[in-house]
């Protein structure tokens, strides 16, 4: 029996070894394929995540552009409504330390101006007068209480940060000044129509930059330099 068992073991052992080798090789191949498949899946997933992120960012930019376009379409644009030269509507009341602007304010924009403010500034002496007004609908004029047949009169009391005399005569020509009409839209953005003295007339500019302080107003600095 011992001889038969030894013979059987001798015959079977190589076969079992071969089978184990085949099984090991097959398992290694399967593991390799699974690893490759997992690697491919991870790469595809990373690509999908990147593409999803790119799509989200693209949609975000699209939404922001649409919102910006929507807001721009509802932007107010307030201007003085007058005929002739601006100096015809502008005068100084030195006894009451006021500048008087006799003109309507009209909103020529597509959106309501929920608040309007007039800021008048002198360059020498450096003075400022402000007047807060109510809302002005798109395509409408500012009305102070009731409809009027004549233009509105806006008195602005001046507050000076330096000493000096305000010239009462030939005011438009002899003084350096700037007028801002500040209007705020329904999104709380502020816009400015700027009237800047230029010889015997006024240049008109538009801006949405923050309003500088009276002391740091570069427009008045430029005017003063030109006069010097």
Residue pairs with C-beta under 8 A, 6 or more apart in sequence:
71 185
71 187
71 189
73 110
73 111
74 109
74 110
74 111
74 112
74 185
74 186
74 187
75 109
75 110
75 111
75 185
75 189
75 191
76 107
76 109
76 110
76 111
76 112
76 113
76 136
76 138
76 183
76 184
76 185
76 191
77 107
77 108
77 109
77 183
77 191
77 193
77 206
78 105
78 106
78 107
78 108
78 109
78 113
78 116
78 136
78 142
78 181
78 183
78 193
79 105
79 106
79 108
79 181
79 193
79 204
80 86
80 89
80 101
80 103
80 104
80 105
80 106
80 181
80 195
81 103
81 104
81 105
81 106
81 141
81 151
82 88
82 89
82 103
82 104
82 151
85 172
85 200
85 201
85 202
86 172
86 195
86 201
86 202
87 171
87 172
87 173
87 200
89 101
89 102
89 103
89 151
90 99
90 100
90 101
90 102
90 171
90 172
91 99
91 100
91 102
91 171
92 98
92 99
92 100
92 166
92 167
92 168
92 171
93 99
93 100
93 155
94 166
94 168
96 155
96 157
97 157
97 158
97 166
98 129
98 155
98 156
98 157
98 158
99 120
99 129
99 155
99 156
99 158
100 153
100 154
100 155
100 156
101 118
101 120
101 153
101 154
101 156
101 179
102 151
102 152
102 153
102 154
103 151
103 152
103 154
104 141
104 142
104 151
104 152
105 116
105 118
105 133
105 136
105 141
105 142
105 152
105 181
106 136
106 140
106 141
106 142
107 113
107 136
107 137
107 138
107 139
107 140
107 141
107 142
107 183
108 139
109 138
110 138
111 138
111 185
111 186
112 135
112 136
112 137
112 138
112 185
112 186
113 135
113 136
113 183
113 184
113 185
114 135
114 184
114 185
114 186
115 132
115 133
115 134
115 135
115 183
115 184
116 132
116 133
116 134
116 135
116 136
116 142
116 181
116 182
116 183
116 184
117 130
117 131
117 132
117 133
117 180
117 181
117 182
117 183
118 130
118 131
118 133
118 154
118 156
118 179
118 180
118 181
118 182
119 128
119 129
119 130
119 179
119 180
119 181
119 182
119 211
120 128
120 129
120 130
120 156
120 158
120 177
120 178
120 179
120 180
121 127
121 128
121 129
121 177
121 178
121 179
121 180
121 214
121 217
121 220
122 128
122 158
122 160
122 166
122 175
122 176
122 177
122 220
123 175
123 176
123 177
123 178
123 220
123 223
123 224
124 164
124 175
124 176
124 224
125 160
125 162
125 163
125 164
125 165
125 166
126 160
126 161
126 162
126 214
126 215
126 220
127 158
127 159
127 160
127 161
127 166
127 214
128 158
128 159
128 160
128 161
128 214
129 156
129 157
129 158
129 159
130 156
131 154
131 155
131 156
133 142
133 144
133 154
134 142
136 142
136 183
142 152
143 152
144 152
158 166
161 214
161 215
166 175
167 174
167 175
172 197
172 200
173 199
173 200
175 197
176 197
176 220
176 223
176 224
176 227
177 197
177 220
177 223
178 194
178 195
178 196
178 197
178 217
178 219
178 220
178 223
179 194
179 195
179 202
180 192
180 193
180 194
180 195
180 211
181 192
181 193
181 194
181 195
182 190
182 191
182 192
182 211
183 190
183 191
183 192
183 193
184 190
184 191
185 191
189 208
190 208
190 210
190 211
191 206
191 207
191 208
192 206
192 207
192 208
192 209
192 211
193 204
193 205
193 206
194 204
194 205
194 206
194 207
194 219
195 202
195 203
195 204
196 202
196 203
196 204
196 205
196 219
196 223
197 223
212 218
